[in-house]
């Protein structure tokens, strides 16, 4: 991670807090020092990166397109569905503790009405780490709002869908094609 143990421990208890601010500061720095068009930004990520993608587009409209892969949209629900529920209880104060950290967590779903960024949700059907329902619930909420959103579920694929050995070659090509076309369409 490069930031040291203290920074990482702080983020365990504050997903979408200081780490999100750091992400935005990094983007601002690159825009100010490099030949980057700050009006044509996209965002995307897998797992925690998918979580951060979902969270970021509830906090800012600076991104013209977003692609969330195996993302998390609602930390309280995720915390009882993941294969990491015991770790998550400890890190976030979930049902095994007082739950206060979890209740005030930075989750995209309660802020979905703020989303203006077109969102492509790609999710592995057999993901035990970040369950399929995390993308499905955000998709449903955004569809009800008539927001630009698409959801693709990849059967027989697990959490690490970006690895070249996960899924079929056809699935990998499809995922990459959809991602490129989404960014080309909106950015």
C-alpha positions as CSV (number, residue, x, y, z in Angstrom):
1,X,0.0,0.0,0.0
2,X,2.9,2.3,0.6
3,X,1.2,4.5,3.3
4,X,2.3,2.5,6.3
5,X,0.4,0.4,8.9
6,X,-1.2,3.3,10.7
7,X,-2.9,4.6,7.5
8,X,-4.1,1.1,6.6
9,X,-5.5,0.5,10.1
10,X,-7.3,3.8,10.1
11,X,-9.0,2.9,6.7
12,X,-10.2,-0.4,8.1
13,X,-12.5,1.5,10.3
14,X,-13.4,4.2,7.8
15,X,-13.9,2.8,4.3
16,X,-14.6,5.7,1.9
17,X,-13.2,8.3,4.3
18,X,-9.6,9.3,4.3
19,X,-8.9,6.8,1.5
20,X,-11.5,8.5,-0.7
21,X,-10.0,11.9,0.1
22,X,-6.6,10.5,-0.8
23,X,-7.9,9.2,-4.2
24,X,-9.4,12.6,-5.0
25,X,-6.2,14.4,-4.0
26,X,-4.2,12.1,-6.2
27,X,-6.5,12.8,-9.2
28,X,-6.3,16.6,-8.6
29,X,-2.5,16.3,-8.4
30,X,-2.2,14.4,-11.7
31,X,-4.6,16.9,-13.4
32,X,-2.5,19.8,-12.2
33,X,0.9,18.3,-13.2
34,X,0.2,16.2,-16.3
35,X,-1.5,16.7,-19.7
36,X,-4.8,15.2,-18.5
37,X,-8.2,16.4,-19.4
38,X,-10.0,16.7,-16.1
39,X,-13.3,17.0,-17.8
40,X,-13.0,13.4,-19.3
41,X,-12.4,11.2,-16.3
42,X,-13.6,7.6,-15.8
43,X,-13.4,5.5,-12.7
44,X,-13.4,1.7,-12.2
45,X,-12.2,-1.1,-10.0
46,X,-12.6,-4.6,-8.7
47,X,-13.7,-5.6,-5.2
48,X,-12.6,-2.8,-2.9
49,X,-12.0,-0.8,-6.1
50,X,-15.6,-1.6,-7.1
51,X,-16.7,-0.4,-3.7
52,X,-14.7,2.8,-4.1
53,X,-16.1,3.3,-7.6
54,X,-19.7,3.0,-6.3
55,X,-18.9,5.3,-3.3
56,X,-17.1,7.9,-5.4
57,X,-19.9,8.5,-7.8
58,X,-22.2,9.2,-4.9
59,X,-19.8,11.9,-3.7
60,X,-18.8,13.7,-6.9
61,X,-20.0,14.1,-10.5
62,X,-16.6,14.6,-11.9
63,X,-16.4,11.1,-13.5
64,X,-18.1,10.8,-16.9
65,X,-18.4,7.0,-16.7
66,X,-17.9,4.3,-14.1
67,X,-17.3,0.5,-14.2
68,X,-17.7,-1.4,-11.0
69,X,-16.5,-5.0,-10.9
70,X,-17.6,-7.2,-8.0
71,X,-18.3,-4.0,-6.1
72,X,-19.9,-3.5,-2.7
73,X,-22.9,-1.1,-2.5
74,X,-24.2,-1.5,1.1
75,X,-21.8,-2.4,3.8
76,X,-24.3,-3.4,6.5
77,X,-25.8,-6.0,4.1
78,X,-22.4,-7.1,2.8
79,X,-21.1,-7.6,6.2
80,X,-23.4,-10.6,6.9
81,X,-23.1,-12.1,3.4
82,X,-19.4,-12.2,2.7
83,X,-17.1,-15.1,3.3
84,X,-15.1,-12.7,5.4
85,X,-18.0,-11.9,7.9
86,X,-15.9,-12.5,11.0
87,X,-13.1,-10.3,9.9
88,X,-15.6,-7.7,8.8
89,X,-17.4,-7.7,12.1
90,X,-14.0,-7.0,13.8
91,X,-12.9,-4.3,11.4
92,X,-16.2,-2.5,11.1
93,X,-18.0,-3.2,14.3
94,X,-20.7,-5.3,12.7
95,X,-23.3,-7.4,14.3
96,X,-20.7,-9.1,16.6
97,X,-20.0,-5.7,18.2
98,X,-22.1,-2.6,18.7
99,X,-22.5,-2.0,14.9
100,X,-22.1,1.8,15.1
101,X,-19.3,2.0,12.7
102,X,-21.3,-0.1,10.2
103,X,-24.4,2.0,10.6
104,X,-22.6,5.2,9.7
105,X,-20.5,3.5,7.0
106,X,-19.9,5.0,3.6
107,X,-22.2,2.9,1.4
108,X,-23.4,3.9,-2.1
109,X,-26.9,2.5,-1.8
110,X,-28.3,5.1,0.7
111,X,-26.8,7.9,-1.5
112,X,-27.9,6.4,-4.9
113,X,-30.1,9.5,-5.6
114,X,-26.9,11.5,-5.9
115,X,-25.5,9.4,-8.7
116,X,-25.3,11.1,-12.1
117,X,-22.5,9.0,-13.6
118,X,-23.4,6.3,-16.1
119,X,-22.5,3.0,-14.3
120,X,-21.7,-0.4,-15.7
121,X,-21.8,-3.2,-13.0
122,X,-19.9,-6.4,-13.8
123,X,-20.3,-9.2,-11.3
124,X,-19.1,-12.8,-10.9
125,X,-22.1,-15.0,-10.1
126,X,-20.0,-17.2,-7.8
127,X,-18.3,-14.5,-5.8
128,X,-18.3,-15.4,-2.1
129,X,-16.2,-12.3,-1.1
130,X,-18.4,-9.7,-2.6
131,X,-21.8,-11.3,-3.2
132,X,-23.7,-10.7,-6.5
133,X,-26.5,-9.1,-4.5
134,X,-24.3,-6.1,-3.9
135,X,-24.4,-5.1,-7.6
136,X,-28.0,-6.2,-8.1
137,X,-29.4,-4.0,-5.4
138,X,-27.6,-0.9,-6.7
139,X,-28.8,-1.8,-10.2
140,X,-32.4,-2.1,-9.1
141,X,-32.4,1.2,-7.3
142,X,-30.8,3.0,-10.2
143,X,-33.2,1.4,-12.7
144,X,-36.2,2.7,-10.6
145,X,-34.7,6.2,-11.0
146,X,-34.3,5.6,-14.7
147,X,-30.6,6.2,-14.4
148,X,-28.1,5.0,-17.1
149,X,-26.9,1.7,-15.7
150,X,-26.2,-1.8,-16.9
151,X,-25.6,-5.0,-15.0
152,X,-23.9,-8.1,-16.3
153,X,-23.6,-11.3,-14.3
154,X,-20.8,-13.7,-15.3
155,X,-21.8,-17.4,-14.5
156,X,-19.2,-19.8,-13.1
157,X,-16.8,-17.0,-12.2
158,X,-15.4,-16.2,-8.8
159,X,-14.2,-13.1,-7.0
160,X,-10.9,-12.5,-8.9
161,X,-12.5,-12.1,-12.3
162,X,-9.6,-9.9,-13.6
163,X,-7.1,-12.8,-13.3
164,X,-6.3,-14.4,-16.7
165,X,-7.0,-17.8,-15.3
166,X,-10.5,-17.0,-13.9
167,X,-13.5,-17.7,-16.2
168,X,-13.5,-18.6,-19.8
169,X,-11.5,-16.7,-22.5
170,X,-14.9,-15.7,-24.0
171,X,-16.0,-14.2,-20.6
172,X,-12.7,-12.3,-20.3
173,X,-13.0,-10.9,-23.7
174,X,-16.6,-9.9,-23.1
175,X,-15.8,-8.2,-19.8
176,X,-13.0,-6.2,-21.4
177,X,-15.0,-5.3,-24.5
178,X,-17.9,-4.1,-22.4
179,X,-15.6,-2.0,-20.3
180,X,-13.9,-0.3,-23.3
181,X,-17.2,0.3,-25.0
182,X,-18.7,1.9,-21.8
183,X,-15.8,4.3,-21.5
184,X,-15.7,5.1,-25.2
185,X,-19.5,5.8,-25.1
186,X,-19.5,8.1,-22.1
187,X,-16.0,9.6,-21.8
